[in-house]
Amino acid sequence: MESETSSLLQSLQTYFGLLFFSITISFSLFSLSLFLLRLKLWCNCDVCRCYLTSSWSSEFDNLCDWYTHLLRKSPSRTIHIHVLGNTVTANPDNVEYMLKTRFENYPKGKPFSVILGDLLGRGIFNVDGDSWKFQRKMASLELGSLSIRSYVFEIATTEIQCGLLPLLSSAAGKEDGVLDLQDVFRKFAFDNICRFSFGIDPGCLELSLTMSEFAVAFDQASRLSAERAMTSSPWIWKIKRLLNLGTEKKLKNAIKLINVLAEEVITQRRKMGFATRQDLLSRFMGTINDEKYLRDIVISFLVAGRDTVASALTSFFLVLAKHPEVSKAIRDESDRVMGPSQALPTYEQMREMPYLQAALHESMRLYPAVQFDSKFAQEDDILPDGTFVRRGTRVTYHPYAMGRMEQAWGPDSLEFKPERWLRNGVFYPESPFKYPVFQAGLRVCLGKEMALVSMKIVALSLLRRFDFETATTNLAPRFAPGLTATVAGGLPVRVRERTSPHHHC
């Protein structure tokens, strides 16, 4: 009798489970159908049709190039993609208005926080209000200190001498050895951020998987999270997440791996003690007891520190492959400041190299690490160029396109010319609203100086020591979807030693 009752209960549970599942699916599909029907009736313009069918890809290698084309054609340098409910701008006046003048009206917004929530949680790049203010204040205590640049310089120097140079020297000794520079830069940036932000040598982490497996998980999570933002309706990915299907299942598995890494970083920091330490993680651990919140903070800094620096360096060396005269000019400048035999520069010497600074800024003008950034309008508004923005609209400023606007940079805006940043041999920065590569206004990147110091010393140490020959014929990059610009297929190069080794580890 008992077994019959148990069997009946199981049958009822299965029945109601299937009934609930069927109702959920039916409702979701009905909502999706209504949305798509409304969409079709609402907008059938060329731009929306082009986006939905991906027909832009027959003419452009990258979505960001198509957006640039549309923005260059627009008199106001602002467009609206109706199917996404997205106003996109490359107008510096609008950028200043969003990021500074009316900052409170343009938060990251709940829709975007939901899209990136599974990966970034409540980390600094995915929150607004008090949570953002708290994390920013804690981070600025560390990143704003006067000694920080020399500390970054010291860490980067060690990583270059003990990791980067020996690795490239080893590759240079092989006849047909091809190395993916993008991969190399990611490993360097990861080691750097672990030492700087967490006070931990990645080699001491007790992990069940290799670092390359975690790197794949990071790339996959970044790509799949970004793809959520590109769907014409959030219902599509939400239903897939509910049913644990396809890309959402892959995203869930990738995030599981990333969580393992974040938890191990926190565990190691605890073992080593954090009460007397000044690194970023120790500061947060002294204030926060919520493990999930700590995990979100760790992942946010890993994503920011690893992906952006690696992206900027990859683009820089890709550009240099097309402009050997720029590599020569950087080497000549460094020889004048350092002499031909010194292996690595001092921090003071790097400040005497305006051409290097100009070349890096020019590379990031054309290939910013973060190609676009979105906010959501809290209330109805009118942008400085006259564009009406309805409440709840996603408003995106597009640094990739902004670097290619003739109105801002002149008729040679598509050319790589470091000289545009120099006046009488002195480096002159541009307005951050014209050049929002490091964001601008109240959310300007706290790690800007740290990133620039790391990139300069890497670029100098590699260019003075090695020659690089790209192992691909196509130097026009195709970008994989992601939160930061990632070159699809990486940057395969052959490495040749120029000078005798000088590294000491």
C-alpha positions as a Python dict, from the first residue, in 0.01 Angstrom:
ca = {
    (1, 'M'): (0, 0, 0),
    (2, 'E'): (281, 235, 99),
    (3, 'S'): (466, 168, -227),
    (4, 'E'): (144, 236, -425),
    (5, 'T'): (96, 568, -244),
    (6, 'S'): (462, 658, -304),
    (7, 'S'): (429, 566, -671),
    (8, 'L'): (111, 774, -701),
    (9, 'L'): (281, 1074, -538),
    (10, 'Q'): (578, 1042, -774),
    (11, 'S'): (341, 1025, -1073),
    (12, 'L'): (156, 1334, -951),
    (13, 'Q'): (486, 1519, -898),
    (14, 'T'): (599, 1426, -1249),
    (15, 'Y'): (261, 1526, -1393),
    (16, 'F'): (254, 1867, -1220),
    (17, 'G'): (622, 1920, -1304),
    (18, 'L'): (552, 1858, -1672),
    (19, 'L'): (235, 2072, -1656),
    (20, 'F'): (427, 2363, -1499),
    (21, 'F'): (707, 2319, -1752),
    (22, 'S'): (459, 2318, -2044),
    (23, 'I'): (277, 2628, -1914),
    (24, 'T'): (610, 2810, -1865),
    (25, 'I'): (727, 2722, -2217),
    (26, 'S'): (391, 2810, -2374),
    (27, 'F'): (378, 3144, -2193),
    (28, 'S'): (739, 3223, -2286),
    (29, 'L'): (688, 3134, -2652),
    (30, 'F'): (362, 3332, -2659),
    (31, 'S'): (540, 3637, -2510),
    (32, 'L'): (824, 3597, -2757),
    (33, 'S'): (582, 3568, -3050),
    (34, 'L'): (400, 3882, -2937),
    (35, 'F'): (730, 4065, -2905),
    (36, 'L'): (849, 3959, -3250),
    (37, 'L'): (510, 4038, -3406),
    (38, 'R'): (510, 4382, -3246),
    (39, 'L'): (869, 4428, -3361),
    (40, 'K'): (791, 4340, -3721),
    (41, 'L'): (494, 4577, -3732),
    (42, 'W'): (687, 4844, -3546),
    (43, 'C'): (1000, 4865, -3757),
    (44, 'N'): (1100, 4741, -4097),
    (45, 'C'): (1368, 5002, -4170),
    (46, 'D'): (1686, 4913, -4360),
    (47, 'V'): (1909, 4937, -4053),
    (48, 'C'): (1693, 4708, -3836),
    (49, 'R'): (1646, 4459, -4119),
    (50, 'C'): (2022, 4465, -4179),
    (51, 'Y'): (2087, 4397, -3808),
    (52, 'L'): (1833, 4115, -3774),
    (53, 'T'): (1948, 3934, -4089),
    (54, 'S'): (2321, 4009, -4032),
    (55, 'S'): (2339, 4122, -4394),
    (56, 'W'): (2588, 4390, -4281),
    (57, 'S'): (2847, 4106, -4263),
    (58, 'S'): (2865, 4082, -4642),
    (59, 'E'): (3026, 4427, -4649),
    (60, 'F'): (3193, 4463, -4308),
    (61, 'D'): (3425, 4230, -4115),
    (62, 'N'): (3298, 4346, -3776),
    (63, 'L'): (2975, 4477, -3626),
    (64, 'C'): (3171, 4774, -3486),
    (65, 'D'): (3277, 4868, -3843),
    (66, 'W'): (2915, 4867, -3958),
    (67, 'Y'): (2816, 5090, -3663),
    (68, 'T'): (3106, 5321, -3753),
    (69, 'H'): (2979, 5341, -4113),
    (70, 'L'): (2627, 5435, -3994),
    (71, 'L'): (2757, 5692, -3744),
    (72, 'R'): (2989, 5854, -4001),
    (73, 'K'): (2689, 5899, -4231),
    (74, 'S'): (2474, 6057, -3960),
    (75, 'P'): (2496, 6441, -3945),
    (76, 'S'): (2457, 6432, -3565),
    (77, 'R'): (2686, 6125, -3526),
    (78, 'T'): (2395, 5957, -3345),
    (79, 'I'): (2172, 5672, -3467),
    (80, 'H'): (1890, 5460, -3325),
    (81, 'I'): (1865, 5083, -3370),
    (82, 'H'): (1491, 5034, -3316),
    (83, 'V'): (1494, 4655, -3277),
    (84, 'L'): (1738, 4688, -2987),
    (85, 'G'): (1581, 5000, -2837),
    (86, 'N'): (1934, 5139, -2854),
    (87, 'T'): (2049, 5495, -2925),
    (88, 'V'): (2417, 5484, -3033),
    (89, 'T'): (2632, 5797, -3038),
    (90, 'A'): (2984, 5899, -3141),
    (91, 'N'): (2927, 6265, -3052),
    (92, 'P'): (3168, 6396, -2780),
    (93, 'D'): (2906, 6648, -2656),
    (94, 'N'): (2660, 6366, -2593),
    (95, 'V'): (2929, 6160, -2418),
    (96, 'E'): (3013, 6447, -2181),
    (97, 'Y'): (2643, 6498, -2114),
    (98, 'M'): (2590, 6128, -2026),
    (99, 'L'): (2908, 6069, -1828),
    (100, 'K'): (2930, 6402, -1647),
    (101, 'T'): (2652, 6664, -1685),
    (102, 'R'): (2355, 6425, -1639),
    (103, 'F'): (2547, 6134, -1485),
    (104, 'E'): (2258, 6048, -1248),
    (105, 'N'): (2019, 6002, -1543),
    (106, 'Y'): (2247, 5750, -1720),
    (107, 'P'): (2335, 5464, -1481),
    (108, 'K'): (2445, 5118, -1599),
    (109, 'G'): (2081, 5029, -1537),
    (110, 'K'): (1901, 4714, -1433),
    (111, 'P'): (1869, 4560, -1783),
    (112, 'F'): (2248, 4560, -1827),
    (113, 'S'): (2311, 4443, -1470),
    (114, 'V'): (2085, 4145, -1542),
    (115, 'I'): (2270, 4063, -1867),
    (116, 'L'): (2610, 4058, -1693),
    (117, 'G'): (2480, 3953, -1351),
    (118, 'D'): (2570, 3583, -1377),
    (119, 'L'): (2933, 3668, -1456),
    (120, 'L'): (3002, 3997, -1274),
    (121, 'G'): (2735, 3981, -1002),
    (122, 'R'): (2754, 4292, -784),
    (123, 'G'): (3109, 4382, -892),
    (124, 'I'): (3202, 4746, -953),
    (125, 'F'): (3144, 4734, -1331),
    (126, 'N'): (2789, 4605, -1295),
    (127, 'V'): (2635, 4818, -1021),
    (128, 'D'): (2512, 5172, -956),
    (129, 'G'): (2440, 5382, -650),
    (130, 'D'): (2581, 5303, -306),
    (131, 'S'): (2736, 4969, -402),
    (132, 'W'): (2931, 5136, -685),
    (133, 'K'): (3035, 5429, -461),
    (134, 'F'): (3161, 5194, -188),
    (135, 'Q'): (3369, 4979, -424),
    (136, 'R'): (3506, 5281, -606),
    (137, 'K'): (3605, 5450, -281),
    (138, 'M'): (3783, 5133, -159),
    (139, 'A'): (3962, 5086, -491),
    (140, 'S'): (4065, 5452, -517),
    (141, 'L'): (4237, 5431, -176),
    (142, 'E'): (4475, 5182, -334),
    (143, 'L'): (4488, 5304, -694),
    (144, 'G'): (4505, 5671, -604),
    (145, 'S'): (4814, 5654, -384),
    (146, 'L'): (5130, 5831, -501),
    (147, 'S'): (5346, 5521, -476),
    (148, 'I'): (5117, 5311, -691),
    (149, 'R'): (5284, 5374, -1028),
    (150, 'S'): (5627, 5270, -905),
    (151, 'Y'): (5471, 4963, -740),
    (152, 'V'): (5300, 4867, -1068),
    (153, 'F'): (5628, 4929, -1249),
    (154, 'E'): (5815, 4701, -1007),
    (155, 'I'): (5562, 4415, -1047),
    (156, 'A'): (5554, 4448, -1426),
    (157, 'T'): (5937, 4451, -1443),
    (158, 'T'): (5957, 4127, -1243),
    (159, 'E'): (5692, 3960, -1459),
    (160, 'I'): (5874, 4066, -1777),
    (161, 'Q'): (6216, 3949, -1659),
    (162, 'C'): (6099, 3620, -1511),
    (163, 'G'): (5813, 3531, -1742),
    (164, 'L'): (5773, 3723, -2065),
    (165, 'L'): (6133, 3750, -2187),
    (166, 'P'): (6235, 3388, -2114),
    (167, 'L'): (5915, 3266, -2287),
    (168, 'L'): (5980, 3472, -2602),
    (169, 'S'): (6351, 3383, -2600),
    (170, 'S'): (6257, 3017, -2595),
    (171, 'A'): (6021, 3067, -2891),
    (172, 'A'): (6288, 3267, -3077),
    (173, 'G'): (6523, 2970, -3060),
    (174, 'K'): (6286, 2748, -3257),
    (175, 'E'): (6311, 2742, -3635),
    (176, 'D'): (5939, 2739, -3714),
    (177, 'G'): (5806, 2830, -3374),
    (178, 'V'): (5485, 3034, -3392),
    (179, 'L'): (5353, 3201, -3078),
    (180, 'D'): (5011, 3357, -3014),
    (181, 'L'): (5097, 3702, -2874),
    (182, 'Q'): (4738, 3758, -2761),
    (183, 'D'): (4765, 3448, -2540),
    (184, 'V'): (5106, 3560, -2410),
    (185, 'F'): (4970, 3905, -2319),
    (186, 'R'): (4672, 3753, -2140),
    (187, 'K'): (4896, 3538, -1923),
    (188, 'F'): (5118, 3836, -1845),
    (189, 'A'): (4817, 4055, -1759),
    (190, 'F'): (4663, 3783, -1540),
    (191, 'D'): (4985, 3735, -1342),
    (192, 'N'): (5017, 4112, -1310),
    (193, 'I'): (4664, 4166, -1180),
    (194, 'C'): (4695, 3878, -929),
    (195, 'R'): (5013, 4025, -782),
    (196, 'F'): (4889, 4383, -784),
    (197, 'S'): (4522, 4353, -684),
    (198, 'F'): (4535, 4042, -465),
    (199, 'G'): (4898, 4031, -347),
    (200, 'I'): (4918, 3672, -473),
    (201, 'D'): (5158, 3490, -704),
    (202, 'P'): (4935, 3284, -937),
    (203, 'G'): (5192, 3004, -908),
    (204, 'C'): (5090, 2951, -544),
    (205, 'L'): (4723, 2886, -623),
    (206, 'E'): (4617, 2528, -547),
    (207, 'L'): (4400, 2461, -850),
    (208, 'S'): (4265, 2140, -1000),
    (209, 'L'): (4283, 2279, -1355),
    (210, 'T'): (4554, 2450, -1558),
    (211, 'M'): (4553, 2826, -1602),
    (212, 'S'): (4486, 2783, -1975),
    (213, 'E'): (4159, 2602, -1891),
    (214, 'F'): (4054, 2894, -1673),
    (215, 'A'): (4156, 3134, -1952),
    (216, 'V'): (3925, 2948, -2194),
    (217, 'A'): (3644, 2975, -1936),
    (218, 'F'): (3701, 3352, -1904),
    (219, 'D'): (3693, 3399, -2281),
    (220, 'Q'): (3380, 3189, -2318),
    (221, 'A'): (3196, 3365, -2033),
    (222, 'S'): (3288, 3706, -2173),
    (223, 'R'): (3175, 3613, -2526),
    (224, 'L'): (2846, 3453, -2421),
    (225, 'S'): (2759, 3736, -2179),
    (226, 'A'): (2820, 3988, -2458),
    (227, 'E'): (2602, 3787, -2698),
    (228, 'R'): (2312, 3825, -2454),
    (229, 'A'): (2327, 4202, -2509),
    (230, 'M'): (2312, 4156, -2887),
    (231, 'T'): (1988, 3953, -2897),
    (232, 'S'): (1679, 4137, -3015),
    (233, 'S'): (1486, 4025, -2703),
    (234, 'P'): (1607, 3930, -2353),
    (235, 'W'): (1339, 3659, -2356),
    (236, 'I'): (1554, 3453, -2593),
    (237, 'W'): (1848, 3406, -2356),
    (238, 'K'): (1628, 3400, -2044),
    (239, 'I'): (1428, 3102, -2176),
    (240, 'K'): (1752, 2923, -2271),
    (241, 'R'): (1887, 2991, -1921),
    (242, 'L'): (1567, 2863, -1759),
    (243, 'L'): (1590, 2541, -1960),
    (244, 'N'): (1972, 2522, -1931),
    (245, 'L'): (2011, 2493, -2308),
    (246, 'G'): (2279, 2574, -2567),
    (247, 'T'): (2484, 2889, -2506),
    (248, 'E'): (2331, 2943, -2161),
    (249, 'K'): (2439, 2595, -2050),
    (250, 'K'): (2793, 2670, -2175),
    (251, 'L'): (2791, 3005, -1992),
    (252, 'K'): (2679, 2840, -1668),
    (253, 'N'): (2962, 2583, -1692),
    (254, 'A'): (3223, 2851, -1771),
    (255, 'I'): (3112, 3061, -1472),
    (256, 'K'): (3139, 2753, -1246),
    (257, 'L'): (3508, 2727, -1339),
    (258, 'I'): (3564, 3100, -1289),
    (259, 'N'): (3405, 3073, -943),
    (260, 'V'): (3653, 2797, -853),
    (261, 'L'): (3940, 3033, -940),
    (262, 'A'): (3790, 3328, -749),
    (263, 'E'): (3726, 3114, -440),
    (264, 'E'): (4086, 2988, -446),
    (265, 'V'): (4220, 3345, -470),
    (266, 'I'): (4016, 3441, -161),
    (267, 'T'): (4120, 3122, 25),
    (268, 'Q'): (4491, 3189, -42),
    (269, 'R'): (4458, 3551, 69),
    (270, 'R'): (4299, 3427, 395),
    (271, 'K'): (4578, 3174, 451),
    (272, 'M'): (4841, 3443, 401),
    (273, 'G'): (4652, 3688, 623),
    (274, 'F'): (4494, 4013, 512),
    (275, 'A'): (4461, 4234, 821),
    (276, 'T'): (4795, 4411, 768),
    (277, 'R'): (4803, 4398, 388),
    (278, 'Q'): (4727, 4690, 157),
    (279, 'D'): (4637, 4514, -169),
    (280, 'L'): (4286, 4565, -307),
    (281, 'L'): (4149, 4229, -201),
    (282, 'S'): (4279, 4265, 156),
    (283, 'R'): (4109, 4605, 185),
    (284, 'F'): (3776, 4457, 78),
    (285, 'M'): (3814, 4145, 296),
    (286, 'G'): (3863, 4364, 601),
    (287, 'T'): (3520, 4521, 537),
    (288, 'I'): (3304, 4253, 371),
    (289, 'N'): (3192, 3920, 516),
    (290, 'D'): (2967, 3821, 224),
    (291, 'E'): (3159, 3551, 28),
    (292, 'K'): (2948, 3595, -287),
    (293, 'Y'): (3013, 3970, -286),
    (294, 'L'): (3389, 3909, -248),
    (295, 'R'): (3375, 3664, -541),
    (296, 'D'): (3204, 3931, -756),
    (297, 'I'): (3474, 4185, -669),
    (298, 'V'): (3758, 3940, -748),
    (299, 'I'): (3607, 3846, -1086),
    (300, 'S'): (3546, 4210, -1181),
    (301, 'F'): (3911, 4297, -1121),
    (302, 'L'): (4031, 3985, -1302),
    (303, 'V'): (3818, 4066, -1608),
    (304, 'A'): (3927, 4430, -1608),
    (305, 'G'): (4297, 4373, -1539),
    (306, 'R'): (4349, 4075, -1768),
    (307, 'D'): (4132, 4149, -2068),
    (308, 'T'): (4179, 4521, -2125),
    (309, 'V'): (4560, 4530, -2099),
    (310, 'A'): (4596, 4216, -2311),
    (311, 'S'): (4354, 4358, -2571),
    (312, 'A'): (4537, 4693, -2596),
    (313, 'L'): (4879, 4525, -2629),
    (314, 'T'): (4752, 4280, -2893),
    (315, 'S'): (4610, 4564, -3103),
    (316, 'F'): (4931, 4764, -3060),
    (317, 'F'): (5154, 4485, -3193),
    (318, 'L'): (4905, 4417, -3473),
    (319, 'V'): (4928, 4783, -3579),
    (320, 'L'): (5309, 4779, -3552),
    (321, 'A'): (5317, 4484, -3795),
    (322, 'K'): (5170, 4721, -4056),
    (323, 'H'): (5391, 5013, -3950),
    (324, 'P'): (5754, 4901, -3903),
    (325, 'E'): (5859, 5269, -3917),
    (326, 'V'): (5678, 5323, -3583),
    (327, 'S'): (5865, 5031, -3420),
    (328, 'K'): (6190, 5188, -3543),
    (329, 'A'): (6095, 5531, -3407),
    (330, 'I'): (6015, 5379, -3063),
    (331, 'R'): (6349, 5195, -3060),
    (332, 'D'): (6537, 5512, -3165),
    (333, 'E'): (6365, 5716, -2892),
    (334, 'S'): (6447, 5454, -2628),
    (335, 'D'): (6812, 5436, -2744),
    (336, 'R'): (6841, 5813, -2701),
    (337, 'V'): (6700, 5794, -2346),
    (338, 'M'): (6844, 5462, -2225),
    (339, 'G'): (7139, 5393, -2451),
    (340, 'P'): (7144, 5083, -2674),
    (341, 'S'): (7254, 4826, -2415),
    (342, 'Q'): (7026, 4884, -2112),
    (343, 'A'): (6770, 4600, -2096),
    (344, 'L'): (6476, 4762, -1915),
    (345, 'P'): (6396, 5130, -1858),
    (346, 'T'): (6354, 5298, -1522),
    (347, 'Y'): (6021, 5459, -1442),
    (348, 'E'): (6174, 5806, -1488),
    (349, 'Q'): (6318, 5711, -1829),
    (350, 'M'): (5977, 5597, -1952),
    (351, 'R'): (5838, 5943, -1878),
    (352, 'E'): (6094, 6084, -2121),
    (353, 'M'): (5949, 5891, -2417),
    (354, 'P'): (5660, 6095, -2560),
    (355, 'Y'): (5660, 5910, -2894),
    (356, 'L'): (5593, 5576, -2719),
    (357, 'Q'): (5307, 5739, -2527),
    (358, 'A'): (5169, 5885, -2851),
    (359, 'A'): (5192, 5553, -3039),
    (360, 'L'): (5002, 5367, -2766),
    (361, 'H'): (4729, 5632, -2750),
    (362, 'E'): (4698, 5631, -3129),
    (363, 'S'): (4664, 5252, -3131),
    (364, 'M'): (4389, 5268, -2866),
    (365, 'R'): (4213, 5545, -3062),
    (366, 'L'): (4164, 5303, -3351),
    (367, 'Y'): (4137, 4985, -3143),
    (368, 'P'): (4003, 5060, -2793),
    (369, 'A'): (3995, 4762, -2557),
    (370, 'V'): (3627, 4836, -2479),
    (371, 'Q'): (3461, 4918, -2810),
    (372, 'F'): (3131, 5047, -2671),
    (373, 'D'): (2966, 5112, -2336),
    (374, 'S'): (2596, 5133, -2257),
    (375, 'K'): (2382, 5318, -2003),
    (376, 'F'): (2004, 5326, -1954),
    (377, 'A'): (1810, 5654, -1938),
    (378, 'Q'): (1621, 5691, -1610),
    (379, 'E'): (1393, 5968, -1742),
    (380, 'D'): (1298, 6119, -2078),
    (381, 'D'): (1579, 6345, -2195),
    (382, 'I'): (1720, 6539, -2490),
    (383, 'L'): (2089, 6496, -2577),
    (384, 'P'): (2297, 6803, -2674),
    (385, 'D'): (2269, 6713, -3046),
    (386, 'G'): (1888, 6729, -3021),
    (387, 'T'): (1825, 6352, -3002),
    (388, 'F'): (1521, 6267, -2790),
    (389, 'V'): (1582, 5979, -2548),
    (390, 'R'): (1279, 5802, -2403),
    (391, 'R'): (1294, 5671, -2047),
    (392, 'G'): (1430, 5316, -2037),
    (393, 'T'): (1620, 5354, -2365),
    (394, 'R'): (1964, 5199, -2384),
    (395, 'V'): (2212, 5473, -2478),
    (396, 'T'): (2551, 5357, -2605),
    (397, 'Y'): (2860, 5566, -2667),
    (398, 'H'): (3100, 5401, -2909),
    (399, 'P'): (3477, 5469, -2858),
    (400, 'Y'): (3566, 5249, -3158),
    (401, 'A'): (3354, 5462, -3390),
    (402, 'M'): (3452, 5787, -3215),
    (403, 'G'): (3818, 5728, -3303),
    (404, 'R'): (3717, 5718, -3671),
    (405, 'M'): (3506, 6036, -3692),
    (406, 'E'): (3637, 6294, -3939),
    (407, 'Q'): (3469, 6577, -3745),
    (408, 'A'): (3681, 6494, -3441),
    (409, 'W'): (4010, 6372, -3591),
    (410, 'G'): (4025, 6522, -3939),
    (411, 'P'): (4020, 6369, -4290),
    (412, 'D'): (4304, 6129, -4194),
    (413, 'S'): (4102, 5982, -3905),
    (414, 'L'): (4138, 5625, -4039),
    (415, 'E'): (4519, 5649, -4056),
    (416, 'F'): (4757, 5544, -3779),
    (417, 'K'): (4961, 5859, -3702),
    (418, 'P'): (5122, 5887, -3356),
    (419, 'E'): (5233, 6239, -3450),
    (420, 'R'): (4878, 6369, -3402),
    (421, 'W'): (4936, 6344, -3024),
    (422, 'L'): (5261, 6546, -3030),
    (423, 'R'): (5328, 6919, -3041),
    (424, 'N'): (5692, 7018, -3070),
    (425, 'G'): (5789, 6676, -2943),
    (426, 'V'): (5566, 6700, -2634),
    (427, 'F'): (5270, 6464, -2575),
    (428, 'Y'): (4932, 6639, -2549),
    (429, 'P'): (4632, 6437, -2426),
    (430, 'E'): (4285, 6484, -2577),
    (431, 'S'): (3959, 6549, -2392),
    (432, 'P'): (3839, 6219, -2238),
    (433, 'F'): (3495, 6290, -2387),
    (434, 'K'): (3644, 6294, -2736),
    (435, 'Y'): (3866, 5997, -2646),
    (436, 'P'): (3668, 5791, -2388),
    (437, 'V'): (3898, 5489, -2413),
    (438, 'F'): (3928, 5488, -2032),
    (439, 'Q'): (3570, 5610, -1986),
    (440, 'A'): (3533, 5966, -1854),
    (441, 'G'): (3354, 6170, -1590),
    (442, 'L'): (3265, 6010, -1257),
    (443, 'R'): (3326, 5653, -1377),
    (444, 'V'): (3664, 5723, -1537),
    (445, 'C'): (3891, 5417, -1516),
    (446, 'L'): (4079, 5405, -1185),
    (447, 'G'): (4338, 5170, -1334),
    (448, 'K'): (4430, 5396, -1627),
    (449, 'E'): (4781, 5484, -1506),
    (450, 'M'): (4848, 5128, -1398),
    (451, 'A'): (4746, 4999, -1742),
    (452, 'L'): (4957, 5257, -1928),
    (453, 'V'): (5267, 5182, -1718),
    (454, 'S'): (5227, 4807, -1783),
    (455, 'M'): (5173, 4854, -2157),
    (456, 'K'): (5469, 5089, -2198),
    (457, 'I'): (5720, 4866, -2024),
    (458, 'V'): (5597, 4555, -2210),
    (459, 'A'): (5611, 4732, -2547),
    (460, 'L'): (5960, 4871, -2479),
    (461, 'S'): (6112, 4551, -2345),
    (462, 'L'): (5977, 4344, -2637),
    (463, 'L'): (6058, 4588, -2917),
    (464, 'R'): (6416, 4644, -2796),
    (465, 'R'): (6484, 4273, -2763),
    (466, 'F'): (6287, 4103, -3045),
    (467, 'D'): (6166, 4133, -3403),
    (468, 'F'): (5815, 4007, -3472),
    (469, 'E'): (5686, 3874, -3801),
    (470, 'T'): (5313, 3802, -3820),
    (471, 'A'): (5228, 3449, -3927),
    (472, 'T'): (4904, 3563, -4088),
    (473, 'T'): (4851, 3752, -4413),
    (474, 'N'): (4536, 3932, -4297),
    (475, 'L'): (4626, 4227, -4076),
    (476, 'A'): (4269, 4366, -4068),
    (477, 'P'): (4146, 4224, -3736),
    (478, 'R'): (3823, 4031, -3700),
    (479, 'F'): (3690, 4065, -3348),
    (480, 'A'): (3524, 3785, -3154),
    (481, 'P'): (3217, 3894, -2952),
    (482, 'G'): (3313, 3976, -2594),
    (483, 'L'): (3314, 4239, -2322),
    (484, 'T'): (3654, 4354, -2449),
    (485, 'A'): (3801, 4352, -2799),
    (486, 'T'): (3945, 4007, -2873),
    (487, 'V'): (4110, 3929, -3206),
    (488, 'A'): (3947, 3615, -3345),
    (489, 'G'): (4219, 3356, -3406),
    (490, 'G'): (4468, 3544, -3186),
    (491, 'L'): (4789, 3710, -3309),
    (492, 'P'): (5027, 3434, -3430),
    (493, 'V'): (5385, 3563, -3472),
    (494, 'R'): (5736, 3436, -3534),
    (495, 'V'): (5986, 3578, -3288),
    (496, 'R'): (6351, 3662, -3364),
    (497, 'E'): (6607, 3775, -3107),
    (498, 'R'): (6763, 4115, -3190),
    (499, 'T'): (7010, 4148, -2905),
    (500, 'S'): (7186, 3926, -2654),
    (501, 'P'): (6973, 3835, -2347),
    (502, 'H'): (6993, 4061, -2041),
    (503, 'H'): (6733, 3917, -1809),
    (504, 'H'): (6796, 3848, -1444),
    (505, 'C'): (6538, 3658, -1243),
}
